[in-house]
Amino acid sequence: MYAEILDVTPLSLNAHFRAQDSVDSSTSQHLATKLVKESTEESLDINSTLFADINRAAGQAFSGIFVANKMQRQEGRLYIPSATLSSAQKRQLWALISG
């Protein structure tokens, strides 16, 4: 169902994308600090049903969705590059939240 909404087909992530999950906690903290410094973080106001569906697909509860320079999830937050995503960005988002 989510794949249809996000206009994607199921994908297997290669090692390049899985490496981020295996980063140790000190590196993770450094990346989080770097993200906050580099981003132009802006909270995104989205439909509550869509937000609940994203949390359900991700298997974790995000505290919010923010517009930032890079698409990633960090410290319980989801960062996307803009409020409107292209098909390629939707595929990247799906891979990120389902991984």
Salt bridges, closest charged atoms under 4 A:
GLU38 OE2 - LYS34 NZ 3.92
GLU41 OE2 - ARG77 NH1 2.65
ASP53 OD1 - ARG56 NH2 2.48
